[in-house]
Amino acid sequence: MKKNSIIFRVIAHLCLLPICLCLINPATASSANGGKRNNHSSALHTPPAPACQRPLRIAINPQSPALTVNSQNQVSGILSDFFGSIESASSCRFTWDLVPRARAMHYLKNGLTDIVFAIHSEERDRYGEFIPLIEFHPSLIVRNEVNLNEDPSRILESEQLRFGFVKGYDFGKEYLELVYRVKTAKRGEEIIEVDEVARKMDQGHINASIMSATVFVQPARDILLDQKIQAIPLKQFPKARVGLYLSNQTIKPDERRYLREMMSNKTQIDLFYRLFKTNYPAWAMKAMAPANPNAGN
């Protein structure tokens, strides 16, 4: 009887051995389980998001208050603050290519830069992924002394208006048809840069233009034209969107996805709008609103 009791105790210890090994060494437990591995711990460790692999270049025409450059080539302003917030929340770093607007578009088309701040257009969608930040109705920028038709739908048909259109701007079919009609009637011309539009308006060669009012603020201020003009939102035109183009040629798809998540969340869009509202005069903000990040391109 005593002998049988000893045998039972030995068998019990042998049966408990795998459990003890499980507690001491999980790897041994795997072997004790017929080689099946426990994957719970590995499931907790997801691969890190694809951070920026190098400093990203932003091609932009520096125009205060969106972006100001001092004599030491240091930047400040709305875009500097916006990208600074992205840098603070990520490993991404950005550098500036300070070029005229038309050259920035050339850089985007030819893969010579990574990011461009621009108005959305179908043509530009061929070269980059668009992230909307702010939206607006285009405004009629016009000298105060011009007598305008009070009917908003006919305000642009006044023969008193002599237009300077910014070359390359596209606010939809109605806008392009207007440009064609006005040019055909010899009441308008296309001008490459906004600064030149302001100079020609100040000199009396033209008295009207159509664009985002915020774009015209600094060129008008620089030559003291801002007190001589008004901005009238044109709600007969569809809303336009302003934002960032991420180059298809120079930024990898997974990196673009990461940047989109960083830049297009509601917090960043609200920050961008607040920066605009703080830095631009009320007359230029009448037609502006935060972009809807869920709207299609």
DRENNULO-287606 format. One line per 3 residues: number of its first residue (from 1); for each residue x negated, y negated, z of N, C-alpha, C. Coordinates in Angstrom, 2 decimals, always signed. Atoms other than C-alpha are relative to their C-alpha. Layout:
N
NUM) X,Y,Z,X,Y,Z,X,Y,Z  ...
This chain:
297
1) -0.83,+1.21,+0.00,+0.00,+0.00,+0.00,-0.86,-1.25,+0.00  +0.92,+1.14,-0.05,-2.83,-2.36,+0.90,-0.71,-0.19,-1.33  +0.69,+0.05,+1.30,-4.56,-1.45,-2.35,+0.90,-0.63,-1.06
4) -0.94,+0.57,+0.98,-1.42,-2.30,-4.39,+0.17,-1.49,+0.19  -0.13,+1.43,-0.29,-1.12,-5.66,-2.64,-1.16,-0.80,-0.58  +1.19,+0.67,+0.56,-4.66,-6.60,-3.67,+0.12,-0.12,-1.51
7) -0.13,-0.01,+1.47,-3.94,-5.64,-7.29,+0.99,-1.07,-0.44  -1.01,+1.02,+0.36,-0.80,-7.84,-7.34,-0.57,-1.42,+0.11  +0.58,+1.33,-0.17,-2.76,-10.85,-6.03,-0.96,-0.34,-1.13
10) +0.94,+0.21,+1.12,-5.45,-10.44,-8.74,+0.77,-0.35,-1.27  -0.79,+0.25,+1.21,-2.79,-10.28,-11.47,+0.61,-1.39,+0.04  -0.61,+1.33,-0.13,-1.07,-13.42,-10.13,-1.01,-1.10,-0.28
13) +1.05,+1.00,+0.26,-4.35,-15.38,-10.16,-0.32,-0.09,-1.48  +0.29,-0.01,+1.44,-5.02,-14.31,-13.73,+1.10,-0.70,-0.79  -1.12,+0.64,+0.69,-1.54,-15.49,-14.80,-0.02,-1.50,+0.17
16) +0.05,+1.44,-0.26,-2.08,-18.90,-13.22,-1.20,-0.68,-0.62  +1.24,+0.57,+0.52,-5.49,-19.38,-14.84,+0.21,-0.98,-1.14  -0.21,+0.98,+1.10,-4.23,-21.05,-18.10,+0.55,-1.32,+0.49
19) -0.56,+1.24,-0.53,-2.21,-23.55,-16.04,-1.07,-0.83,+0.64  +1.10,+0.72,-0.62,-5.26,-24.49,-14.02,-0.90,-0.63,-1.03  +0.87,+0.53,+1.06,-7.32,-24.87,-17.18,+0.65,-1.19,-0.67
22) -0.71,+1.13,+0.60,-4.61,-27.17,-18.59,-0.23,-1.26,+0.81  +0.16,+1.17,-0.85,-4.95,-29.46,-15.63,-1.42,-0.52,+0.00  +1.41,+0.41,-0.05,-8.74,-29.47,-15.71,-0.47,-0.54,-1.33
25) +0.53,+0.36,+1.31,-9.34,-29.75,-19.47,+1.09,+0.13,-1.06  -1.06,-0.07,+1.01,-6.61,-30.67,-22.02,-0.43,+0.72,-1.26  +0.49,-0.67,+1.22,-8.81,-29.39,-24.85,+0.14,+1.50,+0.13
28) -0.15,-1.42,-0.24,-8.80,-25.93,-23.24,+1.45,+0.41,-0.10  -1.43,-0.29,+0.07,-5.03,-26.16,-22.98,+0.43,+0.21,-1.42  -0.33,-0.16,+1.40,-4.88,-26.52,-26.69,-0.33,+1.40,-0.47
31) +0.39,-1.35,+0.36,-6.77,-23.26,-27.09,+0.94,+1.01,+0.64  -0.88,-0.92,-0.72,-4.59,-21.65,-24.50,+1.39,+0.02,-0.62  -1.30,+0.08,+0.66,-1.56,-22.74,-26.55,-0.05,+0.55,-1.41
34) +0.09,-0.59,+1.32,-2.65,-20.77,-29.54,-0.59,-0.95,-1.02  +0.67,+0.90,+0.93,-4.73,-23.63,-31.03,+0.83,-1.17,-0.42  -0.84,+1.13,+0.38,-1.81,-26.09,-31.30,-0.43,-1.24,+0.75
37) +0.48,+1.23,-0.62,-2.97,-29.68,-30.62,+1.16,-0.89,+0.42  -0.99,+0.96,-0.48,-1.01,-32.25,-28.63,-0.27,-1.34,-0.67  +0.21,+1.21,+0.79,-0.55,-35.29,-30.92,+0.58,-1.25,+0.64
40) -0.65,+1.16,-0.59,+1.18,-37.62,-28.47,-0.97,-1.16,+0.18  +0.94,+1.09,-0.26,-1.97,-39.59,-27.58,-0.43,-0.67,-1.29  +0.44,+0.61,+1.25,-3.05,-40.09,-31.20,+1.09,-0.86,-0.61
43) -1.11,+0.79,+0.56,+0.43,-41.39,-32.10,+0.04,-1.40,+0.59  -0.03,+1.31,-0.64,-0.09,-44.28,-29.70,-1.00,-0.96,-0.62  +1.07,+0.83,+0.55,-3.15,-45.56,-31.61,+0.23,-0.21,-1.49
46) -0.25,+0.30,+1.40,-1.92,-47.12,-34.88,-1.17,-0.78,-0.57  +1.11,+0.73,+0.60,-4.48,-48.51,-37.35,+0.20,-1.50,+0.14  -0.14,+1.45,-0.13,-5.20,-52.22,-36.86,+0.47,-0.64,-1.31
49) -0.45,+0.73,+1.20,-3.56,-54.69,-39.25,-1.20,-0.49,-0.77  +1.14,+0.44,+0.83,-5.80,-55.70,-42.19,-0.29,-1.48,+0.20  +0.35,+1.40,-0.25,-7.40,-58.89,-40.92,-0.75,-0.56,-1.20
52) +0.74,+0.65,+1.10,-9.05,-61.41,-43.22,-1.45,+0.47,+0.00  +1.34,-0.56,+0.09,-12.30,-59.91,-44.45,-1.08,-1.06,-0.23  +0.94,+1.09,+0.30,-13.90,-63.27,-45.34,+0.74,-1.31,+0.15
55) -0.69,+1.30,-0.01,-13.18,-67.00,-45.08,+0.78,-0.21,-1.30  -0.86,+0.21,+1.16,-10.32,-67.89,-47.44,-0.02,-1.47,-0.41  +0.11,+1.35,+0.54,-10.53,-70.95,-49.69,+1.37,-0.56,-0.36
58) -1.26,+0.69,+0.29,-7.66,-73.45,-49.95,-0.30,-1.15,-0.95  +0.19,+1.09,+0.96,-7.59,-75.65,-53.06,+1.12,-1.01,+0.16  -1.02,+1.01,-0.27,-5.80,-78.93,-52.39,-0.52,-1.39,-0.32
61) +0.29,+1.42,+0.18,-5.68,-82.57,-53.33,+0.25,-0.69,+1.34  -0.20,+0.60,-1.33,-6.28,-84.34,-49.98,+0.82,-1.28,-0.09  -0.91,+1.15,+0.02,-3.42,-86.75,-49.41,+0.63,-0.14,+1.37
64) -0.52,+0.24,-1.34,-2.58,-88.22,-46.02,+1.53,-0.21,-0.06  +0.45,-0.68,-1.22,-0.78,-87.32,-43.84,-0.08,+1.52,-0.10  +0.09,-1.46,+0.13,-0.70,-83.78,-45.27,-1.42,+0.46,+0.29
67) +1.40,-0.33,-0.25,-4.50,-83.68,-45.30,-0.84,-1.25,-0.22  +0.86,+1.18,+0.05,-7.00,-86.43,-44.57,-1.44,+0.46,+0.15  +1.43,-0.32,-0.07,-10.77,-86.26,-45.11,-0.76,-1.27,+0.37
70) +0.77,+1.19,-0.40,-13.12,-88.65,-43.28,-1.35,-0.04,-0.70  +1.28,+0.20,+0.68,-16.56,-89.88,-44.31,-0.99,+1.13,+0.28  +0.85,-1.17,-0.29,-18.18,-86.83,-42.65,+0.56,+1.28,-0.61
73) -0.64,-1.13,+0.68,-15.99,-84.56,-44.81,+0.75,+0.92,+0.97  -0.81,-0.75,-0.95,-13.99,-83.45,-41.78,+1.48,-0.22,-0.32  -1.41,+0.08,+0.37,-10.32,-82.68,-42.36,+0.88,-0.10,+1.24
76) -1.02,+0.09,-1.04,-7.27,-83.51,-40.26,+1.35,-0.14,-0.69  -1.33,+0.17,+0.58,-3.51,-83.75,-40.76,+0.86,+1.23,+0.14  -1.02,-1.04,-0.14,-0.48,-81.51,-41.14,-0.55,+1.38,-0.37
79) +0.49,-1.31,+0.44,-2.14,-78.70,-43.11,-1.17,+0.49,+0.84  +1.10,-0.37,-0.89,-5.25,-78.76,-40.94,+0.54,+0.59,+1.31  -0.61,-0.50,-1.24,-3.07,-78.32,-37.83,+0.68,+1.35,-0.23
82) -0.72,-1.25,+0.30,-0.99,-75.59,-39.51,-0.99,+1.17,-0.12  +0.97,-1.08,+0.17,-3.99,-73.51,-40.61,-0.81,+0.23,+1.27  +0.67,-0.17,-1.29,-5.65,-74.16,-37.25,+0.80,+0.91,+0.91
85) -0.83,-0.88,-0.82,-2.68,-72.46,-35.57,-0.11,+1.45,-0.46  +0.19,-1.35,+0.52,-3.14,-69.45,-37.87,-1.35,+0.56,+0.47  +1.33,-0.43,-0.46,-6.84,-69.29,-36.98,+0.04,+0.39,+1.48
88) -0.07,-0.28,-1.44,-6.00,-69.39,-33.26,+0.69,+1.32,+0.30  -0.79,-1.21,-0.24,-3.61,-66.45,-33.59,-0.54,+1.22,-0.73  +0.50,-1.11,+0.82,-5.76,-64.26,-35.86,-1.52,-0.12,-0.15
91) +1.43,+0.06,+0.30,-9.26,-63.51,-37.08,-0.26,-0.74,-1.31  +0.16,+0.68,+1.28,-8.63,-65.48,-40.29,-0.71,-1.34,+0.16  +0.67,+1.29,+0.04,-10.82,-68.45,-41.17,+0.20,-0.59,-1.40
94) -0.33,+0.66,+1.25,-10.20,-71.04,-43.90,-1.01,-1.12,-0.29  +0.82,+1.13,+0.45,-12.31,-73.48,-45.93,+0.78,-0.75,-1.06  -0.77,+0.88,+0.88,-11.17,-76.35,-48.14,-0.75,-0.28,-1.30
97) +0.46,+0.48,+1.31,-11.67,-76.93,-51.88,+0.77,-1.28,-0.29  -0.68,+1.30,+0.15,-10.85,-80.65,-52.16,-0.09,-0.43,-1.46  -0.03,+0.24,+1.44,-9.80,-81.14,-55.79,+1.30,-0.70,-0.39
100) -1.27,+0.57,+0.47,-7.17,-83.04,-57.82,+1.07,+1.08,-0.16  -1.12,-0.94,+0.05,-3.71,-81.43,-57.98,-0.06,+0.91,-1.22  +0.02,-0.80,+1.23,-4.04,-80.30,-61.61,-1.11,+1.04,+0.04
103) +1.11,-0.96,-0.07,-7.39,-78.64,-60.89,+0.32,+1.12,+0.99  -0.40,-1.04,-0.95,-5.95,-76.80,-57.88,+0.86,+1.06,-0.70  -0.83,-0.94,+0.76,-3.35,-75.25,-60.22,-0.87,+0.83,-0.96
106) +0.94,-0.71,+0.88,-6.15,-74.36,-62.66,-0.76,+1.07,+0.79  +0.71,-0.96,-0.85,-8.03,-72.66,-59.81,+0.88,+1.21,+0.30  -0.91,-1.10,-0.30,-4.95,-70.59,-58.92,+0.15,+0.92,-1.20
109) -0.21,-0.79,+1.22,-4.40,-69.46,-62.51,-1.21,+0.86,-0.34  +1.22,-0.67,+0.44,-8.02,-68.43,-62.98,-0.74,+0.73,+1.12  +0.62,-0.76,-1.08,-8.74,-66.77,-59.65,-1.21,-0.68,+0.61
112) +1.15,+0.75,-0.53,-11.09,-69.54,-58.46,+0.22,-0.46,+1.43  -0.28,+0.33,-1.39,-9.44,-70.03,-55.07,+0.97,+1.03,+0.55  -0.85,-1.00,-0.64,-7.40,-68.02,-52.58,+1.41,-0.52,+0.29
115) -1.28,+0.56,-0.45,-4.60,-70.37,-51.45,+0.19,-1.38,-0.60  -0.36,+1.32,+0.52,-2.82,-73.35,-53.00,+1.30,-0.43,+0.66  -1.22,+0.60,-0.55,-0.23,-75.64,-51.39,+0.73,-0.67,-1.16
118) -0.65,+0.47,+1.23,+2.38,-76.31,-54.10,+1.50,+0.22,+0.05  -1.43,-0.24,+0.21,+5.99,-76.50,-55.21,+0.17,+1.34,-0.72  -0.25,-1.30,+0.62,+7.43,-73.10,-56.15,+0.45,-0.16,-1.45
121) -0.48,-0.08,+1.38,+7.84,-72.33,-59.84,-0.18,+1.42,-0.51  +0.09,-1.35,+0.56,+8.41,-69.18,-61.87,-1.34,+0.22,-0.69  +1.29,-0.13,+0.70,+5.28,-69.88,-63.89,-1.13,+0.30,+0.98
124) +1.05,-0.23,-0.99,+3.10,-70.00,-60.75,+0.12,+1.36,+0.66  -0.20,-1.34,-0.57,+4.64,-66.74,-59.51,-0.82,+1.05,-0.74  +0.83,-0.95,+0.76,+2.58,-65.02,-62.21,-1.39,+0.12,+0.61
127) +1.38,+0.04,-0.48,-0.61,-65.93,-60.37,-0.13,+0.18,+1.50  +0.12,-0.12,-1.45,+0.24,-65.75,-56.68,+1.31,+0.36,+0.66  -1.19,-0.29,-0.82,+2.64,-64.65,-53.96,+0.35,-1.25,+0.79
130) -0.43,+1.27,-0.59,+4.69,-67.57,-52.67,+0.57,+0.18,+1.39  -0.54,+0.04,-1.36,+5.37,-68.28,-48.98,+0.65,-1.36,+0.21  -0.67,+1.30,-0.17,+8.03,-71.02,-48.58,-0.12,-0.52,+1.42
133) +0.11,+0.62,-1.31,+7.56,-73.47,-45.71,+1.02,-1.11,+0.21  -0.94,+1.12,-0.12,+9.86,-76.41,-46.44,+0.77,-0.11,-1.31  -0.79,+0.15,+1.21,+12.65,-77.16,-48.92,+0.62,-1.39,-0.05
136) -0.49,+1.37,+0.16,+14.09,-80.35,-50.33,+0.76,-0.16,-1.31  -0.53,+0.48,+1.27,+16.25,-81.99,-52.95,-0.98,-1.03,-0.54  +0.84,+1.06,+0.57,+14.11,-84.04,-55.35,+0.65,-1.36,+0.23
139) -0.51,+1.36,-0.21,+14.45,-87.79,-54.82,-0.33,-0.89,-1.18  +0.29,+1.08,+0.94,+14.74,-90.69,-57.21,-0.79,-1.06,+0.77  +0.83,+1.07,-0.57,+11.88,-93.03,-56.26,+0.16,-1.20,-0.93
142) -0.33,+1.12,+0.88,+12.89,-96.45,-57.56,-0.29,-1.32,+0.70  +0.25,+1.33,-0.56,+11.95,-100.09,-57.07,+1.30,-0.61,+0.48  -1.20,+0.54,-0.64,+14.38,-102.02,-54.87,+0.81,-0.92,-0.89
145) -0.72,+1.01,+0.78,+15.23,-104.65,-57.46,+0.85,+0.59,-1.12  -0.77,-0.62,+1.08,+16.75,-102.14,-59.90,+1.46,+0.16,+0.46  -1.43,-0.17,-0.29,+20.58,-102.27,-59.96,+0.43,+1.38,-0.47
148) -0.32,-1.38,+0.33,+21.74,-98.68,-59.82,+1.51,+0.22,-0.07  -1.40,-0.42,+0.06,+25.05,-97.11,-60.80,+0.35,+0.68,+1.32  -0.36,-0.55,-1.31,+26.87,-96.26,-57.57,+0.48,+1.44,-0.09
151) -0.43,-1.38,+0.19,+28.14,-92.97,-59.02,-1.24,+0.90,+0.01  +1.22,-0.82,-0.09,+25.50,-90.40,-57.88,-0.23,+0.88,-1.22  +0.15,-0.90,+1.15,+26.22,-88.15,-60.87,-0.52,-0.73,-1.24
154) +0.43,+0.77,+1.18,+25.38,-91.01,-63.31,-1.18,-0.91,+0.29  +1.04,+0.93,-0.42,+22.61,-92.74,-61.41,-1.24,+0.07,-0.90  +1.21,-0.18,+0.80,+19.90,-91.32,-63.67,+0.18,-0.44,-1.44
157) -0.25,+0.36,+1.39,+21.56,-92.45,-66.89,-0.14,-1.50,-0.25  +0.13,+1.45,+0.15,+21.00,-96.16,-66.24,-1.12,-0.35,-0.98  +1.01,+0.41,+0.99,+19.18,-97.77,-69.15,-1.05,-0.94,+0.60
160) +1.00,+0.82,-0.67,+17.36,-99.99,-66.66,-1.20,+0.82,+0.48  +1.06,-0.84,-0.56,+15.32,-97.04,-65.45,-1.05,+0.34,-1.05  +1.14,-0.38,+0.83,+11.89,-96.56,-67.00,-0.86,+0.97,+0.82
163) +0.54,-1.07,-0.84,+10.52,-93.27,-65.74,-1.48,+0.29,-0.25  +1.30,-0.66,+0.07,+7.07,-91.95,-64.98,+0.15,+1.38,+0.64  -0.16,-1.36,-0.50,+7.42,-88.15,-64.64,-1.38,+0.62,+0.26
166) +1.26,-0.68,-0.29,+4.67,-86.11,-63.01,-0.11,+1.24,-0.87  +0.20,-1.11,+0.93,+3.31,-83.70,-65.60,-0.13,+1.31,+0.77  +0.06,-1.31,-0.65,+3.88,-80.08,-64.60,+1.08,+0.22,+1.03
169) -1.09,-0.17,-0.96,+6.75,-80.74,-62.20,+1.18,+0.69,-0.69  -1.13,-0.75,+0.55,+9.73,-78.42,-62.70,+1.03,+0.18,+1.11  -1.07,-0.11,-0.99,+12.91,-78.92,-60.65,+1.24,+0.67,-0.59
172) -1.11,-0.75,+0.58,+15.04,-76.66,-62.81,+0.44,-0.53,-1.36  -0.46,+0.29,+1.36,+16.92,-76.79,-66.11,+0.49,-1.43,-0.15  -0.56,+1.35,+0.11,+18.78,-80.05,-65.41,-1.10,-1.06,-0.03
175) +1.12,+0.95,-0.04,+15.55,-81.85,-64.57,-0.75,-0.01,-1.33  +0.76,-0.08,+1.26,+13.73,-80.63,-67.68,+0.81,-0.60,-1.16  -0.84,+0.62,+1.04,+16.71,-81.66,-69.86,-0.02,-1.52,+0.13
178) +0.08,+1.45,-0.21,+16.62,-85.13,-68.29,-1.33,-0.55,-0.51  +1.31,+0.45,+0.48,+12.89,-85.46,-68.96,-0.01,-0.09,-1.52  -0.04,-0.01,+1.47,+13.48,-84.53,-72.60,+0.83,-1.17,-0.53
181) -0.86,+1.08,+0.47,+16.36,-87.00,-73.02,-0.67,-1.37,+0.18  +0.60,+1.29,-0.31,+14.51,-89.87,-71.37,-1.22,-0.27,-0.90  +1.17,+0.17,+0.87,+11.31,-89.30,-73.34,+0.43,-0.25,-1.44
184) -0.51,+0.19,+1.36,+13.30,-89.03,-76.58,+0.53,-1.42,-0.19  -0.54,+1.36,+0.05,+14.97,-92.36,-75.77,-1.06,-1.07,+0.24  +1.13,+0.92,-0.22,+11.52,-93.92,-75.17,+0.13,-0.76,+1.31
187) -0.13,+0.63,-1.31,+12.38,-94.66,-71.53,-0.82,+0.72,+1.06  +0.80,-0.73,-0.98,+9.85,-92.38,-69.93,-1.26,+0.59,-0.59  +1.27,-0.61,+0.39,+6.38,-90.86,-70.02,-0.42,+0.99,+1.08
190) +0.54,-0.95,-0.97,+4.54,-88.02,-68.34,-1.38,-0.47,+0.45  +1.24,+0.48,-0.62,+1.68,-88.85,-65.96,-0.58,+1.14,+0.81  +0.63,-1.19,-0.59,-0.85,-86.37,-64.59,+0.04,-0.02,+1.53
193) +0.11,+0.04,-1.46,-1.27,-87.54,-60.97,+0.99,-0.99,+0.62  -0.95,+0.84,-0.73,+1.09,-89.06,-58.40,-0.58,-1.39,+0.26  +0.64,+1.30,-0.25,-1.42,-91.83,-57.60,+0.17,-0.94,-1.20
196) -0.14,+0.81,+1.20,-1.20,-93.02,-61.20,+1.45,-0.45,-0.19  -1.41,+0.39,+0.02,+2.62,-93.01,-61.00,+0.19,-1.23,+0.88  -0.13,+1.13,-0.93,+2.36,-95.35,-57.99,-0.61,-1.27,-0.58
199) +0.66,+1.18,+0.58,-0.08,-97.69,-59.76,+0.84,-0.59,-1.12  -0.80,+0.50,+1.12,+2.08,-97.93,-62.88,+1.31,-0.62,+0.49  -1.21,+0.58,-0.55,+5.16,-98.59,-60.76,-0.30,-1.36,+0.63
202) +0.39,+1.27,-0.62,+3.35,-101.32,-58.83,-0.26,-1.08,-1.05  +0.33,+0.95,+1.07,+2.22,-102.93,-62.09,+1.20,-0.33,-0.89  -1.20,+0.30,+0.75,+5.75,-102.84,-63.54,+0.12,+0.75,-1.32
205) -0.10,-0.77,+1.25,+5.05,-100.40,-66.40,+1.15,+0.99,+0.06  -1.15,-0.87,-0.24,+7.63,-98.03,-64.91,+0.70,-0.51,+1.27  -0.67,+0.40,-1.24,+10.21,-98.50,-62.16,+0.68,+1.17,+0.71
208) -0.65,-1.15,-0.62,+11.32,-94.96,-61.31,-0.79,+1.28,-0.24  +0.57,-1.33,+0.16,+10.15,-91.39,-60.82,+0.85,+0.98,+0.78  -0.73,-1.04,-0.73,+11.51,-88.08,-59.51,-1.02,+0.97,+0.58
211) +0.93,-0.90,-0.68,+9.64,-86.00,-56.93,+0.45,+0.17,+1.44  -0.18,-0.02,-1.45,+9.51,-85.05,-53.28,-0.43,-1.36,+0.54  +0.33,+1.33,-0.51,+9.61,-88.37,-51.44,-1.27,+0.01,+0.85
214) +1.18,-0.06,-0.85,+6.91,-87.18,-49.02,-1.30,-0.08,-0.81  +1.19,+0.04,+0.85,+4.45,-86.78,-51.89,-0.39,-1.43,-0.36  +0.24,+1.37,+0.46,+4.83,-90.46,-52.76,-0.39,-0.94,+1.14
217) +0.21,+0.89,-1.15,+4.34,-91.85,-49.22,-1.39,-0.63,-0.01  +1.34,+0.56,-0.13,+0.56,-92.22,-49.12,-0.45,-0.79,-1.22  +0.36,+0.83,+1.15,-0.02,-93.36,-52.73,+0.69,-1.36,+0.03
220) -0.72,+1.29,-0.10,+2.64,-96.05,-52.14,-0.59,-0.87,+1.10  +0.60,+0.77,-1.10,+1.14,-97.09,-48.80,-1.35,-0.60,-0.39  +1.36,+0.44,+0.34,-2.34,-97.37,-50.26,-0.02,-1.31,-0.77
223) -0.04,+1.23,+0.81,-1.25,-100.17,-52.60,+1.14,-0.92,+0.44  -1.05,+0.84,-0.59,+1.45,-101.69,-50.33,+1.29,+0.01,-0.83  -1.21,-0.15,+0.80,+4.21,-100.41,-52.60,+1.15,+0.54,+0.83
226) -1.03,-0.71,-0.76,+6.11,-98.58,-49.85,+1.14,-0.89,+0.47  -1.06,+0.92,-0.40,+8.08,-101.71,-48.83,+0.85,-0.49,-1.18  -0.69,+0.48,+1.20,+9.25,-102.29,-52.41,+0.83,+1.09,-0.67
229) -0.66,-1.13,+0.64,+10.84,-98.90,-53.09,+1.03,+0.62,+0.94  -0.92,-0.82,-0.78,+13.64,-96.63,-51.94,+0.01,+1.42,-0.58  -0.07,-1.40,+0.43,+14.14,-92.86,-52.12,+1.44,+0.48,+0.14
232) -1.40,-0.45,+0.01,+17.55,-91.44,-53.08,+0.03,+1.50,-0.32  -0.07,-1.44,+0.27,+18.05,-87.65,-52.70,+0.96,+0.30,-1.16  -0.78,-0.36,+1.19,+19.37,-86.11,-55.94,+0.59,+1.40,+0.20
235) -0.59,-1.30,-0.34,+21.72,-83.36,-54.81,+0.61,+0.70,-1.21  -0.45,-0.68,+1.21,+22.77,-82.66,-58.39,-1.07,+0.98,-0.51  +1.06,-0.94,+0.34,+19.42,-80.86,-58.73,-0.07,+1.08,+1.09
238) +0.15,-1.04,-1.03,+18.86,-77.51,-56.98,-1.16,-0.33,+0.94  +1.08,+0.21,-0.94,+16.69,-77.48,-53.90,-1.30,+0.61,-0.53  +1.33,-0.52,+0.31,+12.98,-77.05,-54.48,-0.65,+0.45,+1.30
241) +0.70,-0.47,-1.19,+10.64,-75.26,-52.10,-1.49,-0.27,-0.13  +1.44,+0.23,-0.07,+7.12,-76.16,-51.05,-0.59,+1.02,+0.95  +0.64,-0.97,-0.87,+4.72,-73.68,-49.57,-1.38,+0.38,-0.48
244) +1.35,-0.47,+0.29,+1.60,-71.62,-50.03,+0.04,+1.12,-1.03  +0.21,-1.09,+0.94,+0.56,-69.50,-52.99,-1.25,+0.77,+0.42  +1.13,-0.88,-0.30,-1.66,-66.53,-52.09,-0.41,+0.68,-1.31
247) +0.45,-0.47,+1.30,-3.76,-65.58,-55.11,+0.11,+1.51,-0.15  -0.05,-1.42,+0.33,-2.97,-62.21,-56.69,-1.36,+0.54,-0.39  +1.29,-0.44,+0.54,-6.48,-62.11,-58.12,-1.08,+0.15,+1.06
250) +1.12,+0.01,-0.96,-8.62,-62.80,-55.06,+0.33,+0.57,+1.37  -0.39,-0.53,-1.30,-6.61,-61.50,-52.08,+0.65,+1.36,-0.19  -0.53,-1.35,+0.14,-5.91,-57.79,-51.71,+1.44,+0.08,+0.51
253) -1.42,-0.10,-0.40,-2.24,-56.67,-51.34,+0.22,+0.15,+1.50  -0.22,-0.19,-1.44,-2.59,-55.47,-47.73,-0.37,-1.26,+0.78  +0.37,+1.26,-0.64,-4.32,-58.74,-46.81,+1.08,-1.06,-0.22
256) -1.10,+0.93,+0.27,-1.52,-60.73,-48.48,+1.19,+0.30,+0.93  -1.09,-0.37,-0.92,+1.04,-58.79,-46.42,-0.28,-0.53,+1.41  +0.39,+0.48,-1.33,-0.86,-59.63,-43.25,+0.16,-1.51,+0.09
259) -0.11,+1.46,-0.01,-1.05,-63.33,-44.17,+1.46,-0.44,-0.04  -1.43,+0.34,+0.05,+2.66,-63.41,-45.03,+0.62,+0.12,+1.39  -0.55,-0.18,-1.34,+3.52,-62.02,-41.60,-0.46,-1.11,+0.94
262) +0.53,+1.05,-0.87,+1.28,-64.62,-39.95,+0.60,-1.37,-0.31  -0.36,+1.35,+0.43,+2.52,-67.61,-41.98,+1.50,-0.23,-0.14  -1.41,+0.22,+0.37,+6.21,-67.01,-42.72,+0.97,+0.33,+1.12
265) -0.94,-0.23,-1.10,+7.63,-66.24,-39.29,+0.65,-1.31,+0.41  -0.79,+1.20,-0.35,+10.18,-68.65,-37.83,-0.81,-1.01,+0.82  +0.81,+0.91,-0.83,+7.71,-70.07,-35.30,-0.89,-0.88,-0.86
268) +0.91,+0.77,+0.86,+5.26,-71.14,-38.01,+0.77,-0.97,-0.89  -0.79,+0.87,+0.87,+7.97,-72.54,-40.29,+0.55,-1.19,+0.79  -0.48,+1.10,-0.84,+9.46,-74.57,-37.43,-1.13,-0.96,+0.35
271) +1.16,+0.85,-0.29,+5.97,-75.83,-36.53,-0.30,-0.89,-1.20  +0.33,+0.77,+1.21,+5.37,-76.91,-40.13,+0.99,-1.15,-0.19  -1.01,+1.05,+0.15,+8.66,-78.82,-40.26,-0.18,-1.10,+1.05
274) +0.22,+1.00,-1.05,+7.97,-80.53,-36.93,-1.20,-0.90,-0.33  +1.18,+0.78,+0.40,+4.55,-81.62,-38.19,+0.37,-1.00,-1.10  -0.46,+0.90,+1.06,+6.20,-83.07,-41.32,+0.82,-1.15,+0.59
277) -0.91,+1.00,-0.55,+8.90,-84.87,-39.33,-0.74,-1.03,+0.85  +0.78,+0.89,-0.85,+6.34,-86.35,-36.94,-0.86,-0.96,-0.81  +1.01,+0.76,+0.74,+3.98,-87.61,-39.64,+0.54,-0.81,-1.18
280) -0.55,+0.73,+1.14,+6.28,-88.86,-42.41,+1.11,-0.95,+0.44  -1.07,+0.94,-0.36,+8.64,-91.87,-42.30,+1.38,+0.60,-0.27  -1.37,-0.54,+0.10,+12.38,-91.26,-41.98,+0.53,-0.06,-1.43
283) -0.54,+0.12,+1.36,+13.12,-92.52,-45.52,-0.49,+1.12,-0.91  +0.55,-1.07,+0.83,+10.89,-89.77,-46.94,+0.50,+1.38,+0.42  -0.42,-1.29,-0.52,+12.41,-87.00,-44.79,+1.48,+0.28,-0.21
286) -1.45,-0.15,+0.14,+16.07,-87.52,-45.74,+0.42,+1.28,-0.71  -0.39,-1.16,+0.81,+16.07,-84.64,-48.21,-0.71,+1.28,+0.41  +0.84,-1.13,-0.38,+13.79,-82.24,-46.29,+0.67,+0.88,+1.05
289) -0.50,-0.96,-1.00,+14.64,-79.10,-44.27,-0.97,+1.17,+0.08  +0.86,-1.19,-0.08,+12.79,-76.01,-42.98,+0.42,+1.02,-1.05  -0.31,-1.02,+1.01,+12.56,-73.24,-45.58,+0.64,+1.20,+0.65
292) -0.56,-1.29,-0.42,+14.54,-70.03,-45.30,-0.98,+1.08,-0.40  +1.03,-0.99,+0.37,+11.83,-67.32,-45.09,+0.57,+1.24,-0.68  -0.61,-1.19,+0.58,+14.33,-64.67,-46.23,+0.53,-0.23,-1.42
295) -0.48,+0.29,+1.37,+15.24,-66.44,-49.49,-0.96,+0.61,-1.00  +0.84,-0.57,+1.05,+13.96,-64.72,-52.62,-0.72,-1.10,-0.75  +0.79,+0.98,+0.76,+11.36,-66.39,-54.81,+0.76,-0.50,-1.21
